[in-house]
Amino acid sequence: MYTDDTAMTKCISESLIDKRGLDSKDLAKRFVKEYFNQPKRGYGPGVVEVFHKLKNEKYEDIWRPAKQQFDGSGSFGNGGAMRVAPIALFYRDNYDKMVEAARQVTLLTHTNRLGVNGALLQCIAVYLSLHQLPGKPLDVTEFSAALKQKMGDIEKADQMEEFENKMPYTEKLKAMDELLKDDNALEEEVQGILGHDISALNSVPTAVYCFLRSQKPIPNIKTDCPFRRTIQYAISLGGDTDTIASMAGAIAGAFYGMETINESLQKHCEFVNETINLADKIIEKSVS
């Protein structure tokens, strides 16, 4: 069964297709309807509270419930990042629109800067994967450098008071680079340095690392398929496995394409045919 990650990704995909672009109010209604139709998908208590408020307040102010979370500081969880892949696909030809759309779809439930910027990092990683040359081996160093440059620009332009003169995501990506130099880095090292919990800061960089590390064989991960290796390695790290594997898989899928995901693996995935259809429709409906 898929979890809340896929449920909310599905909502974004359907809204983008039907509205031919981002319609935040339509998306808020879809999130709420999806939750109340199937509440047992593993939603966190914070986002459930937001959905109840949106419904009870009849979507009068779709941004207010998320702003009220955690005494006004907003959620810094990875709930925005886990669902943002369709934004990268729909706006793949317009980077600036993509970043703004990713920010908006996150603010519906997560307003803390760490939560928002984590979603932007994930979206940019998928975007960069989509723009690699098909069939060409990934230049891991170049990919990481581009990601650090783009996240650095975002963090410099959007300095966070609680992290004055610091750029937490850029620093995480630098730590990721150091880990990538060691093909025998232990799982405990990755967990301790990058994290594997539900916070965006301690999970999105981990997902990126899983994708980049899986370009090469990994001890104890017995598969020759780099896409599957990405997923299995993400799960092996423990913690928030469904979300980290979902994010890592989105980045890897954007790079490798469907041809690397064999049918036996697809058969284990609920809603797989419908998801493929949604992706095709996003390509068809997307605008520059």
Rosetta blueprint (number, residue, H / E / L):
1 M L
2 Y L
3 T L
4 D H
5 D H
6 T H
7 A H
8 M H
9 T H
10 K H
11 C H
12 I H
13 S H
14 E H
15 S H
16 L H
17 I H
18 D H
19 K H
20 R L
21 G L
22 L L
23 D L
24 S H
25 K H
26 D H
27 L H
28 A H
29 K H
30 R H
31 F H
32 V H
33 K H
34 E H
35 Y H
36 F H
37 N H
38 Q L
39 P L
40 K L
41 R L
42 G L
43 Y L
44 G L
45 P H
46 G H
47 V H
48 V H
49 E H
50 V H
51 F H
52 H H
53 K H
54 L H
55 K H
56 N H
57 E L
58 K L
59 Y L
60 E L
61 D L
62 I L
63 W L
64 R H
65 P H
66 A H
67 K H
68 Q L
69 Q H
70 F H
71 D H
72 G H
73 S L
74 G L
75 S L
76 F L
77 G E
78 N L
79 G L
80 G L
81 A H
82 M H
83 R H
84 V L
85 A H
86 P H
87 I H
88 A H
89 L H
90 F H
91 Y L
92 R L
93 D L
94 N L
95 Y H
96 D H
97 K H
98 M H
99 V H
100 E H
101 A H
102 A H
103 R H
104 Q H
105 V H
106 T H
107 L H
108 L L
109 T L
110 H L
111 T L
112 N L
113 R H
114 L H
115 G H
116 V H
117 N H
118 G H
119 A H
120 L H
121 L H
122 Q H
123 C H
124 I H
125 A H
126 V H
127 Y H
128 L H
129 S H
130 L H
131 H L
132 Q L
133 L L
134 P L
135 G L
136 K L
137 P L
138 L L
139 D L
140 V H
141 T H
142 E H
143 F H
144 S H
145 A H
146 A H
147 L H
148 K H
149 Q H
150 K H
151 M H
152 G H
153 D H
154 I H
155 E H
156 K H
157 A H
158 D L
159 Q L
160 M L
161 E H
162 E H
163 F H
164 E L
165 N L
166 K L
167 M L
168 P H
169 Y H
170 T H
171 E H
172 K H
173 L H
174 K H
175 A H
176 M H
177 D H
178 E H
179 L H
180 L H
181 K L
182 D L
183 D L
184 N L
185 A L
186 L L
187 E H
188 E H
189 E H
190 V H
191 Q H
192 G H
193 I H
194 L L
195 G L
196 H L
197 D L
198 I L
199 S E
200 A L
201 L L
202 N L
203 S L
204 V H
205 P H
206 T H
207 A H
208 V H
209 Y H
210 C H
211 F H
212 L H
213 R H
214 S L
215 Q L
216 K L
217 P L
218 I L
219 P L
220 N L
221 I L
222 K L
223 T L
224 D L
225 C L
226 P H
227 F H
228 R H
229 R H
230 T H
231 I H
232 Q H
233 Y H
234 A H
235 I H
236 S H
237 L L
238 G L
239 G L
240 D L
241 T H
242 D H
243 T H
244 I H
245 A H
246 S H
247 M H
248 A H
249 G H
250 A H
251 I H
252 A H
253 G H
254 A H
255 F H
256 Y H
257 G L
258 M H
259 E H
260 T H
261 I L
262 N L
263 E H
264 S H
265 L H
266 Q H
267 K L
268 H L
269 C L
270 E L
271 F L
272 V H
273 N H
274 E H
275 T H
276 I H
277 N H
278 L H
279 A H
280 D H
281 K H
282 I H
283 I H
284 E H
285 K H
286 S L
287 V L
288 S L
